[in-house]
Amino acid sequence: MIKDFVNGSDLLSLCHKEEKKIWEVMIEREIYISGKSKDEIMEYMWGNLKIMKNAIEKGLQEDIKSVSGLVGGDAKRLRTYYETKKTLSGEQMNKAVASAMAVLEVNASMGQIVAAPTAGSSGILPGVLISAGQDFGFDDEVIVQGLFTAAAVGYIITRNATVAGAEGGCQAETGAAAAMAAAGLVEMMGGTPEQALHGAAMTIKNILGLVCDPIAGLVEAPCVKRNAIGAANAYISADMALAGIQSIIPFDEVVDAMYKVGQSIPCSLRETALGGLAATPTGKKIYEKVFGSKEQK
């Protein structure tokens, strides 16, 4: 019985020793850690998938507005665009991006989502895996397997770095979510555990140093659009990994670098809304409009 792993190197060793995929190793780890049966653990993840699907459907079909009124409706708008016109990035990519945006808009309107790994980055994983499942005709069982692969990557990042914007900037939130999604997508597409971690490493490298600067301190803007970019990042990185392209820097070292970079990001750019886009003239006006005060605390 597999017990636990602490980093990507450990995970790959277990995959080779046990001749298992990442998702299989992660399920066995959960059985060991939680003391629950495989059926119980699978049922919980099936429940997560249902919530994710509902959030995507709600965001793409309904006229969503956030509590502040700052965001809403863009996911539905993008869907109309890719369904009626030839797009630059293609329907498949746009579907994933719109789905990711949909979940963030549902979150901003106080709807139910799965924080994967956080509320502010919750659109990327479902947007990528569920859209890919639809496009390639995968059944829900394959998507659930992808979620377990993603969970393994998220666990490693959480254990060795952070997924909190307040600690590591947006690179830690949307970066981690994109890494999770890329790894899950690679295994769903038949890739190896090594390829999955190369995909995860490349997604983080692509946005290393990304700041967290929510306008008016709300998880709305630029969060929705950064989830869109995160979904695209995951798709691109997964394709590169499946093509045999490798990350020059190993996954574990990329995670370590992300954490150190996050510690170097000024406090004003780590979810405090005191810098970046939040500190622009327009950002300040939005704060005043939302809270009725010129002073940002």
N, C-alpha and C positions, 0 to 999 in steps of 0.2 A: 504493500500500500504506500502510495506517495504521501509524504508528510507535508513538506513546505519547501519553498524556494525563496531566496532573498534578492535575486537579481536576474538579469537576462542570461548570463552565463550558466547559472544554476538551472534555469528553466530549460535551456537547450540541452544540457547534460541529461536532464530527466527525460526529455522527449526522445533522445537517442537511446538511452538505457532501456526505457520502457517501450520504445517503438510506438510512441503515441504523438498525436497532434497537441498543440498548445491547449486547445479547448478541453481535451480529455484530461490532461494533467491538472488544469485548473479545477475541474469538477472534483477530481480525487482530492485535491488540496482542500476544497471546501468541505468535503465529507469529513476529512480528518480534523479540520479546525472547528467546525460547527457541531459535529457529532450527529448531524442529520443524515437522513438517507438520500440516495441519489434522486429518488422520485420527489422528495420534498424540495431539494435544491433546484431540480429542473422545473418544478411547478412554480417556484418563486420567479425564475427567469422568464418563464412563459407569461407570467403576470406583468413583468416589466415590459415585455414586447407588446402586449396588448395596450398598455398605457401609452407607449411610444407611438403605436399606430393610430390610436385615437387622437393624440395631440397633432400628428401630421394632418390627419383628415380634417380636424377642426380648423387648423390654421390655414389650410389650402381652400376650404370651402366657405367658411364663415367670414363675416366682416369683423375682424378682430381689432380691438383698440386697447392699448395699454392703459393702466390706471392713470397715468399722467397725460395720456393722449399724444405722447411723443412719437410712438411707433405703432404700427398696425396696418395690415392690408398689403404690405409689400410682397409677401409670399404668394398671395393670391394673384397679385399683379404680375409677378414673374411667371406664374403658371399659365396665365392667359397668353403671355408673350410667347413662351416656347411651344404652346399648343397651336398657335395660329400663324407663327412666322418661322422662317428659317433663321436660326440663331448662330452667333459666332462660335460659341462653345459647345453647341450640340444639345439635343433634347435630353439625353441621358445625364449629362453633367448638370444641366439646368434643373432637372427634376430633383436631383440630390440636393442642390443648393436651395431650391425653393422649399423642400421638405425640412431642411435644417432651419431655415428662417421661420417656417411655420411653427415649429416647436418653441423657438425663442419668443415669438409673438404670443403664443399661448401662455408661456411662463410669465411674460410681462403683463398679461391680463389676469393674472392670478388663477390660471387654469392648472390642471394636473399634468405634471411632467415627471420624468425620471432624471434625477441629477446624475449625469453620466459624463464626467465625474462630478460636475458642479451644475448649479442652475444656470449660471451664465454661459456655460458651454454645452448645454444639454441637447442642442439641436444637431450637432455634428454626427454623433454615433448613429442615432436612428435615421437621420437623413441619408447617410451613406449606405448603411447595411440594408435598410428596408427598400430603398430605391433600387439598389443593385439586385436585391432578391426579386423584385418585380421585373426588372429588365432581363435578367438571365433565367427566369422561371424557377428560382429556388423555392422550395417549400419552407414553411416557418421553422421546421426543425433545423435546417441549415443556418437560418438567420440566428436562431438561439445559440447554435454552436459558435457562430461568429461573435455573439455577445460575450460568451465565456472567454474566447480568445482575447477580446478587447479588455475584459475584466482583469485578465492576467497582466496585461501591459499597464493598465491603470494602477493595479496593486503595486507593481514594481516601482512605478513613478512616485506613488504616494509614500512608499516605504523609504525610498532613497533620495527623494527631492520633495516636491510639493505640487499640489494641484490648486492651490489657493492664490487668487490674484493679489490678495493683500500681502502675500509673502513673496510671490515670484513673478508678479505681472501677468499679463494676458497670455504670455508664452506658456505659463504653467496651467492655464485653464483651457483655452482653445488649442494650445499646442498639445497638451496631454490628450484631449478628446480626439484630435485629429490622428495622433499616434495610435490610440486605441482603435479608431475606425479603420485606419490603414492596415493594421495587423489583422483585424477581424476580416476585412475584405480579402486580403491575400489568402488566408486559409479557406475562406468560402470559395475562392476561385481555384482551389487545389494547390496553392503554393506551399512551400515547406516552412517549418518553424523558423529557419534561418532567414528566409525571404520575408516572413512576417515581421521580424525584428529589424531587418534592414529598412522595410517600409516605414515602420514606426520611427526609426532613427532619422530618416530623411524628412519626415513631416516636422519634427521638432527643429531640426537644423534650418528648415525653410523659414521659420518665424522666430528664431532665437533672438531674444531681446525685446520682443513685442510688449509694449507697455499696457497697463490697465488704467484707463482714464475715463470712466463712465460719466457722461454728461449729467449734471445735477445729482451725481451719486447714485443714479438709477441703473439697474441691470437692463437697459433698453438700447441705448445708443452710445457707442458704436457696436454694441454687443451683437445685435442681430446680423449686421453685415460681416462681422468677424467670424460668426458661425458659418456664414455663406462661404467665406474664403477658406475656413477650416475644412469644410466639406470638399471643396475643390482641391485643396492641398492633399487630403487623404486619398482622393481618387488618383491624382497624378503620381503621388509617392507609391501607391500600391501598384500602379501600372509599371513604374520604373523597376520596382522590386521583382515583379513577375517576369519582366523582360531579362532578368539576371543582373541588373545594375545593383551594386552594393554600396552601402555607406562606408566611406573611407574610415570614419571614426565609428568604432563599435557602439552599439546601443547603450550599454551601461555607461560608457564615457560621455556620450551625448547627454544622458540624463544628469550625470554629475555636473557637466558644463552648464546645463540649463539652471540647475540649482544655484551654482555660483554666480551666474549672470543675474539671476533673480535677486540675489542678495546685494548685488551691485547697483540695481535699479534704484533711483532716488525714491524716497517715501512719497513724494508728490505724484509719482507715476505708478503707484501700487494701490489702486482702488480707493484712494482718498479723495478723488475728484478735485485735486488742488493743482493739477498740471495737465499738460497735453491738450486734448480737445476740450476738456472740461473747463480749462482756463482761458479759452479763446473768448473774444467779445461776444460772439453768438452763444457760446456755452454758458457764459455768465448771465446773459439775458434769459436763456431758457431756465436757469436756476431760479432767477427772480420771478419769472412767470409761474413756475411750478410751486414755489414755496413762499412767494410774496415777500421776499427779503433779498437785499443785495449782498448780504454777508453769507459766505459759504463757510460752514463750520466743519 
